[in-house]
Amino acid sequence: MSLIATFADPFAGAIVGGGTLLAIVLRTPMRDLARALVALRILPRSRFSAEMLLDQIAAQARIARNHGTMALDRAIIRDPDVAAAITAIVDGARGPAVALLLQHRRRARVERHVAAADVWSAAAELAPAMGMVGTLVGLASMFATMTDPKAIGAGMAIALLATLYGALLANLVLTPIASRLRAAGRVEAFERARLEPPLVALAERERPLGLRTAA
C-alpha cells in the first residue's frame, strides 16, 4: 500500500490527464471526438468477419431466384452496406453502380476508422508533452520553495511523477487503443471487400429484362 501511495500524486495526474484531454478537445472536431469514443465499443469484440453477411447475401439470391427481385424489398437486413446494395438492386441498379456504391461506403467507413484512431494517436503524442509540462510545474514549485525542505520534496514528486504518468498513459493506454482500432479497421475493410462480388453478381442476374435490353 505504501508503494502505491509513493507513486500516487493527484496533482501530477490532473496535469497529465486533464491537460491531454483539454488539448484533444481543443484540436479535434466534435464529430471526430465522438467517433473516437464510440469506436471504443469494438475493442472487446471479436474481429469482423463477412461470413454471416455472405450467407445472408446467398439467401437473398435464393429468394430473388424463387420469388423475384421485388421480394428482396421485404427482407430485414441489419448491415447498412448490404441493405443499401439490396435496395439499389431492387430499384434496378446495374452491377457497376452497385460496386461503386459499396466502394464508396467502404471508403467512408475506412475514413471514419482512421479519424477515430488518429484521435487516440494524437492523445498518445500529447500525454508525454503534458508530462513535461507537469515536470516544469513541479520544478518551478521546487525552486520557489528552496527555503522550505518539506516543500522541495512535494515539488520534486510532481516533476518526476508527471513524466512517469505521461509515458505510462501514452504507451500502455492510448497507443494500444489507436493500434487496435487501426488493425480492426484494416480487417473490416478487407472483409467488406468480399461482399462486393456476390452483390454485383446478384444485381446483374436480377435486373429486370427491360433494363437489360435498354443497357
ZIRASUL-V216844 format. One record per residue. N is the residue number from 1. RES is the residue in three letters. OMEGA is omega in radians with two decimals (NA if undefined). Layout:
N/RES/OMEGA
N/RES/OMEGA
//
This chain:
1/MET/-3.14
2/SER/3.11
3/LEU/3.10
4/ILE/3.13
5/ALA/3.14
6/THR/-3.08
7/PHE/3.12
8/ALA/3.07
9/ASP/-3.09
10/PRO/-3.11
11/PHE/3.10
12/ALA/3.10
13/GLY/3.13
14/ALA/3.13
15/ILE/-3.08
16/VAL/-3.10
17/GLY/-3.13
18/GLY/3.13
19/GLY/3.11
20/THR/3.13
21/LEU/-3.13
22/LEU/-3.14
23/ALA/3.12
24/ILE/-3.14
25/VAL/-3.10
26/LEU/-3.04
27/ARG/-3.04
28/THR/3.02
29/PRO/-3.07
30/MET/3.14
31/ARG/3.12
32/ASP/3.11
33/LEU/3.10
34/ALA/3.11
35/ARG/-3.14
36/ALA/3.13
37/LEU/3.13
38/VAL/-3.11
39/ALA/3.13
40/LEU/-3.12
41/ARG/-3.07
42/ILE/-3.06
43/LEU/3.14
44/PRO/-3.11
45/ARG/3.03
46/SER/-3.10
47/ARG/-3.13
48/PHE/3.09
49/SER/-3.12
50/ALA/-3.03
51/GLU/-3.12
52/MET/3.12
53/LEU/3.08
54/LEU/3.07
55/ASP/3.13
56/GLN/3.10
57/ILE/3.09
58/ALA/3.11
59/ALA/3.10
60/GLN/3.10
61/ALA/3.11
62/ARG/3.12
63/ILE/3.13
64/ALA/-3.12
65/ARG/-3.07
66/ASN/-3.00
67/HIS/3.13
68/GLY/-3.07
69/THR/-3.09
70/MET/3.11
71/ALA/3.12
72/LEU/-3.10
73/ASP/-3.13
74/ARG/-3.11
75/ALA/3.08
76/ILE/-3.09
77/ILE/-3.07
78/ARG/-3.13
79/ASP/-3.05
80/PRO/-3.13
81/ASP/3.13
82/VAL/3.13
83/ALA/3.13
84/ALA/3.14
85/ALA/3.13
86/ILE/3.10
87/THR/3.11
88/ALA/3.13
89/ILE/3.11
90/VAL/3.14
91/ASP/3.07
92/GLY/-3.13
93/ALA/3.09
94/ARG/3.14
95/GLY/3.12
96/PRO/3.12
97/ALA/3.10
98/VAL/3.11
99/ALA/3.14
100/LEU/3.11
101/LEU/-3.12
102/LEU/3.12
103/GLN/3.12
104/HIS/-3.13
105/ARG/3.13
106/ARG/3.10
107/ARG/3.11
108/ALA/3.11
109/ARG/3.11
110/VAL/3.13
111/GLU/3.12
112/ARG/3.10
113/HIS/-3.12
114/VAL/3.14
115/ALA/3.12
116/ALA/3.14
117/ALA/-3.14
118/ASP/3.10
119/VAL/-3.14
120/TRP/3.08
121/SER/3.10
122/ALA/3.09
123/ALA/3.11
124/ALA/3.09
125/GLU/-3.09
126/LEU/-3.06
127/ALA/3.09
128/PRO/3.10
129/ALA/3.08
130/MET/3.04
131/GLY/3.09
132/MET/3.06
133/VAL/3.10
134/GLY/3.09
135/THR/3.12
136/LEU/3.10
137/VAL/3.13
138/GLY/3.12
139/LEU/3.10
140/ALA/3.10
141/SER/-3.13
142/MET/-3.12
143/PHE/-3.14
144/ALA/-3.10
145/THR/-3.10
146/MET/-3.12
147/THR/-3.13
148/ASP/-3.09
149/PRO/-3.12
150/LYS/-3.12
151/ALA/3.13
152/ILE/3.14
153/GLY/-3.14
154/ALA/3.12
155/GLY/3.10
156/MET/3.12
157/ALA/3.11
158/ILE/-3.10
159/ALA/-3.08
160/LEU/-3.06
161/LEU/3.10
162/ALA/3.08
163/THR/3.12
164/LEU/-3.13
165/TYR/-3.13
166/GLY/3.13
167/ALA/-3.13
168/LEU/-3.13
169/LEU/-3.11
170/ALA/-2.96
171/ASN/-3.10
172/LEU/-3.10
173/VAL/-2.94
174/LEU/3.12
175/THR/3.07
176/PRO/3.10
177/ILE/-3.14
178/ALA/-3.13
179/SER/-3.13
180/ARG/3.10
181/LEU/3.10
182/ARG/3.13
183/ALA/3.12
184/ALA/3.11
185/GLY/3.11
186/ARG/3.14
187/VAL/-3.11
188/GLU/3.12
189/ALA/3.12
190/PHE/-3.12
191/GLU/-3.12
192/ARG/3.06
193/ALA/3.11
194/ARG/-3.11
195/LEU/-3.02
196/GLU/-3.08
197/PRO/-3.13
198/PRO/3.12
199/LEU/3.06
200/VAL/3.11
201/ALA/3.10
202/LEU/3.12
203/ALA/-3.13
204/GLU/-3.09
205/ARG/-2.99
206/GLU/3.08
207/ARG/3.13
208/PRO/-3.06
209/LEU/3.14
210/GLY/3.14
211/LEU/3.10
212/ARG/-3.12
213/THR/-3.14
214/ALA/-3.13
215/ALA/NA
//
